[in-house]
Amino acid sequence: MTPEQPLLSVRQLTHLYGPGKGFENVSFDLFPGEVLGIVGESGSGKTTLLKALSARLPPQQGEIRYQEHNLYQMPEAERRRLLRTEWGVVHQHPLDGLRPRISAGGNIGERLMAAGWRHYGDIRQCAAQWLADVEIAPSRLDELPITFSGGMQQRLQIARNLVTRPVLVFMDEPTGGLDEIGRAS
């Protein structure tokens, strides 16, 4: 991919649940280093669009190309690999993006293992550093996300997604669930 080529190219994308519910005829190009925000009132289809863009909801019509490859013509296994390694998805509700019965360190470590990390000590050390980076005490590495406050869960979800330094990050109202510590950061 060259800097002149879009990272993500969307053409005439549509997914409607009913009249006025969903999105229709969305087109744009997103180039490396760019940030795109989707704004709309509640129920306007922002989350539905985000699911389609991130390979979690096939559109009814239109095309999405990621690095020149048609996203929905890729095998499902390849789309799942993208979600685990090259992309990050931060959900509006943090527990939708976390494994609640896996430790905080395990949630972060899972993405590292998907990216090829294998040394347990290195994974724990990296996970502890990411917890500190999002202002969660590293001493909570072995605790379950369900024991964290909503703001801490959201910060953990952000750490889980950024740990692999994804090429593309999809965020659905990522600051809505943050506490004051997270917003200040």
N, C-alpha and C positions, 0 to 999 in steps of 0.2 A: 504494500500500500504506500503510495506517495502522499505528500502533504496536500496535493491538489485533489486527491480522491476522498470522498466522504467516508467516515467511519461507519455511519449509519445513514441509509437512504430509504426514505419512506414515500410511497406513491399511492395515492387514492385509497388509503386504508379506511375500511368501514367495518364496524361491528355494532349492530343495533339489536337491542332487546325488545324494542317496541317503538312507537312514534316518539321521537325526541329523547330516547333513552339509549345511551351509548355514544358513539362518535361516527362521523361520516366524512369521507373524502379528505382525510388528513394526508398532507404531503409536506416533507421537509428534508433537508440534508443536514447532518451533524458532522462537523469536521473535527479532527484531533485537536484537543485543547479547548473546544467550545463547551459552553454550558447552555442548556435549553431548559426553560421552565414552562410548564403547562399550567395555565391559570383558568379557573372557572368556578362557578358556584357549586355547591353541594349537589351531587346527583347528575352532574353534567358529562360524566364519562371519563374523567381524568384517570381513575384507577383502572377502568376497563382498557383504556388506551395503553397505560403502562404495562398491564399484563400482556397485551398483544405485542408490544415492542420488545418485551423481555422474554419472548418465546413461551409464555405460559397460557396463552389463549389464542388459538388460531383465528385470524380475522375472517370475516365473511367474504371480503373481497379486498383487492389491493396487494401490494408487494412490499416487503421489508428486505433490504439487502444490508448485510453486515460484512464489511471489508470485501465488498464485491460478490458475496455469496448470498443467494436467495435463502433467507432464514427458514422458511417453512418447506423448502425442498431439501434441507439438510436432514439426515437421519435423526430421529428423536434422541438417540444416544449422544450425538454431537451437540445438539442444543442443550442437553443436560450438562455436558462437559463445560460448555461456555458459561452456564449459570454457576458452576462450581469453581471455575478458575479465572476466566477472562472478564467476567461480569460480576457485579455485585447488585443485590436487590435489597434495599432497606424498606421494610414494610411500615405502613402507618401504625399498625398495632404490633409492638415489638415481639410478642410471643409467636406471631405468625412467621417471623424470620429467625426464630431460635428453636432449639430442641430443649424444651423445658425440663426434661428429666436427665439431661446430660450436663455435666459441670460447665461453669463459665469457661474454664480452660479447654475443656473438650469441645465446646462450641467453636472456639477460635481454632483449636488444633485440627478439627475436622476439615476445615478449608485448606489448612497447610498440607495435610496429608493428601488431599485431592490434587494439590499442586506439586506433589512429589516428595515432600518432606518425610523422613522416616525416623530420624533420631529423636527418641522420646525426650531427652534432656533439652535438646534445641527447641523442640516444639513447646515444652513447658516454659522455657525461658522467654521465647518470643511471645507467647500468650500472656505471661506475666507483665512483660513490657507494654503490650497493647492495652492491658487493663489499666496500668498506670497512666498511659497516654490519654485514656478517656476518663481519667480521674475516678477509677474504681481501685480500691486497695488491692494490690497483688495477693494479699493474704486471703482474699476471697476466691482465688483461682479454682478451688475444689468445691465451691458451693454451687447449688443449682440456681438457674435464673429465676425460678419461681419464688426464691427467697429474697430477690432484689426488688427495690421499688420500681415503679414504671419508668422513671427517668433513667435509672441504672440499667434496666433491661434495654432501653433504647440505645444507650451508649454502648452496651455490650454488643448489640446487633450491628451497630456502626463499626465497631472494632472487628467483629467477625467478618464483615464484608470488605473492609479496607486492608486487612492483613496480607492478602495476596496481591495487593497493588493492581486492582483490576483496570482493564483498558476502558471499561464503560461501567458507570454506576447509575442504576435506576433508583430513585428515591420517591416514595409516596408520603408526602407530608412528614418528613423526617424529624422536624423540630417540634411537632405537635405534642409528642409524649415526653419531651425532655423536661427535666427539672431545671431550677435556676443555675446549678453548676454547669450543666450541659449547654444551656443557652449562652452563658457567659464565655464558654470556651469557643 
